[in-house]
Amino acid sequence: MFSQDSILAVLKTIKYPGYSRDIVSFGIVKDIQIEGNAVGVMIELTTPNQDLGNQIADAVRLALRDRIEGLADAHVQVRVPTPQQAAASVPGAASRNKIPGLNRIVAIASGKGGVGKSTCSVNLACALRHLGATVGLLDCDIYGPSIPLMMGLNERPTVNAEEKLVPPVAHGVKLMSMGFLIQDDQPVIWRGPMIQKTIQQFVHQVDWGTLDYLLVDLPPGTGDAQLSLCQTVPLDGGVIVTTPQEASLGVVRKGVAMFEKVNVPILGMVENMSYFIAPDGSRVEIFGHGGGRAEAARKGIPFLGEIPLFTEIRVGGDRGVPAVVENPASAPAAAFLEIARQLQARFP
């Protein structure tokens, strides 16, 4: 007859998706019940990712049925927190109360530079605005701000009677960036504490008003800016931008792990530069194809969509008129609008 110890031994062989550690050492196995020749296992996740929960549950059922002799039934229950519950479970979250007026705060991140994260940020912001949402876009790349150029705006914010910065508006989106506060080509040479203080001011000392979405364009990597944001703001989720090739996917995994470590729900992954349509109509997969979708499936993360290489996207970014704004009926705009709809669907 099997026992709790034998069940636990099997569970210790099941890896948490994307990690070398098992689900028992992760602390998500909360209860084991044995009734006759049936077993019940309770799994409790800290991230609101139902797909991840389903993946773990399937692995548990399969392992128990294969390795426990005499087992007639394996029932696995998975508890998944809401995004708000997940954010509240982060150490110090009680002091990071929801910011009045900012209904949903979503970070756009990548593991490395050059994947088009800022391009995705401006077009997703404009796509959400096109779909009727009120939107703000915060540029947290303090060292290399690019949002002012891509949104076609270069004006210094004003200060209101409450001594808060009033964010300039471009294409219906409220904006804030270090690029508005420094002169052209002036470098920002700051250490970590200054980065953290600036991000705190951009969140709390800016008059954002009431927004359905505040998108936050993070710099690449997992450094001071990312950690400062996670510690300062109760994020409702993060979106990971990658390109198809392994060089990008390898470091994207670090970004995924960072969000998971601070209990920020991962809303989905976007594959940028997915393919190119040549003038003769042929499809060219310059960086490979499908790597983002495969990595999302491997990690148990929703795949929000793929964005092909369109010249219009690059031209729009250089001109300060994002493709979604230039021609909402175009193929480039359609790609971003579909991802924006997928993102909206992540918030019931």
N, C-alpha and C positions, 0 to 999 in steps of 0.2 A: 504493500500500500504506500502511495506517495505521501509526502509530508510538506509542510511549509518550507523546510530547509531545502528539499529537493526542487521545489518550485522556484525558490529564490536562486538556487544554483543555476537553473536554466535562464532565468531573467538576467543574470550577471553575464551571460554570453551574448546578449543582444546589445548592439552598439546604438548609441544615440545618433540619429542621422547626421552625417557630416563630421562626426567626431570619432576618436579612437576609444573614448570612454564609454562604459556601459550605462544603461538606463538606471540601474540601481545606484551606482556611484553618483549619478546626477541628482539623486534624491527625488525622482518623480514617481517612484513606486510607493504608494501610500498605504496599500492594504492588500492582503492575500487571504481569501476565505476558501475553505474546503468543505464541501457538503457531499458526502458519499463519494462518487467517482467524478464529480464536477468541481471545477476551480473557478473562482472569481478573482480578478485582479483589478485594482483601482489605480489608474494613472492620473496624475495631476500636473498639467503643464503650467509653466510660468509665462508662456507666450500665447497670444490669442490666434494660433495658427491651427485651424481645424484639419487642414490637409496633413500637417505634421502629426497631429494626434492620430489620424486614421492610419498613417504609415506605421507608426509605432504599434498601434493596436493589432494590425495585420501581422506584424513581425512576432508579436507576443503569442498570438493564437497559433501561428504556424510552428513556432519553436516548441510550445508546450505539447501540441498534438503529435509532433514528430519524436519528442524525447522523453515524454512521460508515459510509461507503460501503464495501461489500464485506465487512462483518462478518457471519459466519455464526452465531456463538453468543457470548453474553455471560454468563459465570458469575460470580456475586457471592457471596462467602463473608463472613458477618458473625460476628465474635466478640463475645460478650456476657459481661461478668464476672458473677460471683455477687455478691449484696449485700455479702458479707464482703470480697471482692476490691475492690469499688468503694470501700468505706469505708477499706480499707487504703491506697488510692491517694491519699487526701487528704493534703496536706502536714501533717506533724506527727502523722499517724495512729498511727505507731509508739509514740508516747508516750501514746496514748489507747487502751490495751488494753481488751479486752472486760471489762466489770465483772462479777465473779463473781456468779452467781445471777440476773442480768438477761439472760434468753435472747434477747429481742427488744425493742428500744426503737424506738418509732414516734412521730414527731412529727405532731400535728394542726395544720394551719396554714391561714391565709387571707390574702388580700392586703389586706382591709379589715375594719373592724368591722361588726357588725350582721348577719352572715350566719348566725349560730347555731353558730359553731365550738365554743364551750364546751358548748352543748346536745348537739351531736353527740359531743363527747368523753366526757361522762358517760354517755350512753346506749350508746355503743360499748363503753365499759369494762364497763358492767353487762351488755351483750349477750355479750361474750366470757366474762364470769364465768358467765352463764347457760348458755353452751355448754360449761362445764367447765374453763375455763382459770383459772390463778391470775393476778391482774391488779393492777397499781398504776396510779395516776393522779397525775401531777405537774403542778401548776398553775404555769406559768412566767409568767403575767401578774402581774408583781410590783406594778404600779401599780393594777391593777383586778382583783384575784382574785375569781372568782365560783364556783369549785368548791365551797367550803364550803356556800354557800347551796343550790346545785343538788343537792348530795348530802345535805343535811339534817344537817350535822355542824358543830359549833363548839366544839371542845375543844383545849386546848393539848397538843402532843405531849410525851410523857415522854422521859427520857434514860436509856439503858441503861448497863450497867457499862463498856462500851467508849466511852462518851461520844458515842454516836450518837443522833440523834433517832429515836424509835419512831413510825412513821406511824400515825395513827388509822385505824380501819376503818369504812366505811359500806357497807351492802348487799354485803358480801363483798369490797370493793375497798379496797386500801391507798391512803391519800391523803397528799399533802403540798402545802401552800399557804402563801403569805405571810399569807393570811387567818387562819390558825391562830395566827400569831405577833404580830399587832397588835390593838389594841383596835378596836371598831366605829367606823367612820367616820374612823379615823386615817389621814391621807394618807401615802404613801411618797414622799418627795422626795429621790431619789437620782440621781447621775450614773452613766454607763455602767460604770465599774469596779466600783461596788458591786453593780450588777445581775449582772455576770459572776461576782463572788465568791459571791453568794447562790445562783446557779444551780449553781455548782460544789459548794457545800455541800449543796444539795438532792439532788444526784446521788450524791456520795461520802460525805457525812456523815449519811446516813439509812439506817437498818437496814431495807432493803427485803426482806431474806430472799431466797427463791427465787421468781421470777416468770416465767411464760410470756410475759407482755407488760407492759411499762411504757409506757403512753400518756402523751405529754407535750403538754399543752394550751398552745400558744404564743400570745402576744399577736398581734394583727394587724400586718401590715407585715413589713419586712425589716431591723429595727434591731438594737440591742445584744443583746436576749434571744435572738433567732434565731441570730445569729452566734456568741454565746457558747455556746449549746447545741451547735451544729455543731462548734465547736472543742474542746469539753469531752468530748463523748460520742460514741462510735462508733455513730451512728444506723443502724438497719437499714432505715430508709425513712421517707418522709413521705406524709401524706394531705392533699390540698387540698380544703377546703370552699368552695363557692361558691353563689350563687343564680343564677337563670337570666338576669337582665338584664345588659346590656352594661356598666353601671356597675360591677358586681361582677367580671365576667369580665376587664375591662381591667386591673384591679390584681392579679387572680389570676395573670396572666401573669408579674408580677414575682416572686411567690412561687415559681412553677415555675422561673423562671430562677435564683433564689437557690439552691434545692436542687440544680439542675444544676451551678451554678458551684462548689459545695463537694462535688460528687460524692456527694450523698445520693440514693439511688434513690427515685423517686416511685412509690409503690405504687398510687396511683389517685386519682381525683377523685370527690367526692360533690356532688350537686346538692341543696341544702336549699331548703325553701319552694317546692317544685316546682310544686305546684298545690293547690287547695282544693276540697273536696267540700261544697257547700252543703246545708242541711237538706233541700231538695227533691231531692237526689241529683244535681244538675247539677254539672259540673266547671268551676271558675273558675280561669284561669291568671293570677293577680294580677300576678306579676312576669314574665310570659312563661313559656315552657316549652322545655326541650330545649337551652338554651344551654350547660349544663354538659357534656352528652353530646357536643355538637358541638365544644366547645373541647377536650375530652379526645381526641377523634378527630383534631383538627387538630394537637395536640401529640404524638400518639402515646402517650398515657397511658391506662392501663386505666380504664374507667368503672365504679365500684363500685356505683352505684345512686342512686336519687332518693328524697327524703323529702318527702312532701306536708305541707302545713300542717294540723296537727291541734291542736285546742284542748288535748287531753290532754297533749301534749308541753310546752306552755307552763305549764299548771297543775302538771304534775309537777316542772318546774324551780323554780317558785315555792315549792312545798311541800317540796322536798327529797327527793322520791320519784320518780326518773326513770320515764318511761313503761314502760320495759322491766321495771322492778321492780314497778310498780303492777299491771300486767296483761300478762304475757308472751304471752298469746294474742290481744292486741288488734292492730288494724291498725297503729297507730304502732309498737308493739314489733316487729311482723313486718318493717317496713321496716329497722329498725336491726339486727335479727338477721340478715337477708339480707346486709347490708353487712358485718357481722362475719364471716359465713361466707366472703364474697368476700375479705376481708382475710386470714383464716386460709389461704385457698388460695394466697395470694401467697408463703407460706413452705412449701416442700416438706417 
